């Protein structure tokens, strides 16, 4: 019985205190944010296709385009 109480006190107790705090910090993007991100990605993809960026350079191009630089 002491072991069970010890395990609950040491391991489960702090975990129960931290889980709601960790869940509260994560937020889901709104539909408007998703649409904006999708539109920006599509614009960058179209720009990459139009400028004929090769597959090897595509990732770097997309990163810089999405970052806005």
C-alpha positions as CSV (number, residue, x, y, z in Angstrom):
1,X,0.0,0.0,0.0
2,X,2.9,2.4,0.7
3,X,4.4,1.7,-2.7
4,X,1.1,2.6,-4.4
5,X,0.8,5.8,-2.4
6,X,4.5,6.7,-3.1
7,X,4.1,6.1,-6.9
8,X,0.9,8.1,-7.0
9,X,2.5,11.0,-5.0
10,X,5.8,11.1,-6.9
11,X,4.8,10.3,-10.5
12,X,1.1,10.7,-11.1
13,X,0.5,13.8,-8.9
14,X,2.9,16.1,-10.8
15,X,1.8,14.8,-14.1
16,X,-1.8,15.6,-13.3
17,X,-0.8,19.1,-12.4
18,X,1.2,19.7,-15.6
19,X,-1.1,18.1,-18.2
20,X,-3.8,20.8,-18.2
21,X,-1.2,23.5,-18.3
22,X,0.5,21.9,-21.4
23,X,-2.9,21.4,-23.1
24,X,-3.9,25.0,-22.5
25,X,-0.8,26.3,-24.4
26,X,-1.5,24.5,-27.6
27,X,-4.0,26.2,-29.9
28,X,-5.5,25.2,-33.2
29,X,-5.4,27.5,-36.1
30,X,-8.6,29.1,-37.1
31,X,-10.2,28.4,-40.6
32,X,-9.2,31.9,-41.7
33,X,-5.6,31.2,-40.7
34,X,-5.6,27.9,-42.6
35,X,-7.1,29.6,-45.7
36,X,-4.4,32.3,-45.6
37,X,-1.6,29.8,-45.2
38,X,-3.0,27.7,-48.0
39,X,-3.3,30.7,-50.3
40,X,0.2,31.8,-49.6
41,X,1.6,28.3,-50.2
42,X,-0.3,28.0,-53.5
43,X,1.0,31.4,-54.6
44,X,4.6,30.4,-53.8
45,X,4.1,27.1,-55.6
46,X,2.8,28.8,-58.7
47,X,5.7,31.2,-58.5
48,X,8.2,28.3,-58.3
49,X,6.6,26.6,-61.3
50,X,6.5,29.8,-63.3
51,X,10.2,30.6,-62.7
52,X,11.0,26.9,-63.4
53,X,12.8,26.2,-60.1
54,X,14.3,22.8,-60.1
55,X,13.5,20.0,-57.6
56,X,16.8,20.4,-55.8
57,X,16.3,24.1,-55.2
58,X,12.5,24.0,-54.7
59,X,12.7,23.5,-50.9
60,X,14.9,26.6,-50.3
61,X,12.8,28.6,-52.7
62,X,9.6,27.7,-50.9
63,X,11.1,28.5,-47.5
64,X,12.2,31.9,-48.6
65,X,9.0,32.6,-50.4
66,X,6.8,31.6,-47.4
67,X,9.0,33.6,-45.1
68,X,8.4,36.6,-47.3
69,X,12.0,37.4,-48.1
